[in-house]
Amino acid sequence: MSHLKYYFEWFFYSLFFSGIAIVQVAFISALPPVYSAINLPLTGLLFSLLIFSKEKTLVFAILLGFWLDILSFNFFGLNILIFLIIFFVIDFLLNNWLTNRSLYSFLVLSALCVILYNILLYLFLAIWHSGQTGFSFFLFQPDFWMQLGWQMIWAGGFMLLFFNVANFLSRRLKPFFLENK
């Protein structure tokens, strides 16, 4: 019976994270600019690091990237690569520098996730499209900075909400104090 529970749990989580990617591409990206800055896959990845093991989160990062690659018009593998880089960087930071699971560390991690995601995405796209006419580097475009700011606000707001809900449901998280090692 435990094997059935294990497979059902993986099926449910896979379906949930696939749904996040599909909702992001099909619904959120079509909203006006302020609301299209919501990045549910990135928030889901960070939140999965908060409550799941590294192995599950790694699978979810690949799954999110896969669905976003299938549904987007960029070259295949871009989102998988970006989510894997973000996973390893955030996991490194979470294990070495921000060693507690507090709200403050996850707010910092969410800001770093958003910055890293946008820089990697636009850098890879800039390299991919650099030979085209009318190309301008993304750091010189005001829309990039506006979307980055809105994404940081949305990611911070979702992290505040999700962290407090998870903290209420579980005692695994530390809301205020740092751990001694």
LINJOVEN-V679398 format. One line per field, one symbol per residue. ss: DSSP state (H for helix, E for strand, - for the rest). phi: phi as a letter, one per 20 degrees, with the letter a starting at -180 (. if undefined). burial: I if it has 9 or more other ideal C-beta (glycine too) atoms within 8 Angstrom, else O. Layout:
ss = ???
phi = ???
burial = ???
This chain:
ss = -HHHHHHHHHHHHHHHHHHHHHHHHH-HHH--HHHH---HHHHHHHHHHHH--HHHHHHHHHHHHHHHHHH------HHHHHHHHHHHHHHHHHHH------HHHHHHHHHHHHHHHHHHHHHHHHHHH--------HHH-HHHHHHHHHHHHHHHHHHHHHHHHHHHH------------
phi = .ffffffffffffffffffgfffffedffefggfefffdfffffffffffddffffffffffffffffffeddeffofffffffffgfffffffedddfdddffffffffffffffgfffgfffffffdfeefmfcfffedffffffffffffffffffgffffffffecdfedfcdeeed
burial = OOOOOOOOOOOOIIOOIIOIIIIIIOOIOOOOOOOIIIIIIIIIIIIIIIOOOOOIIIOIIIIIIIIIIOIIOIOOOIIIIIIIIIIOIIIOIIOOOOIIOIIOIIIIIIIIIIIIIIOIIIIIIIOOOOOOOOIOOIOOIOOIOIIIOIIIIIIIOIIIOIIIOIIOOOOOIIOOOOOOO
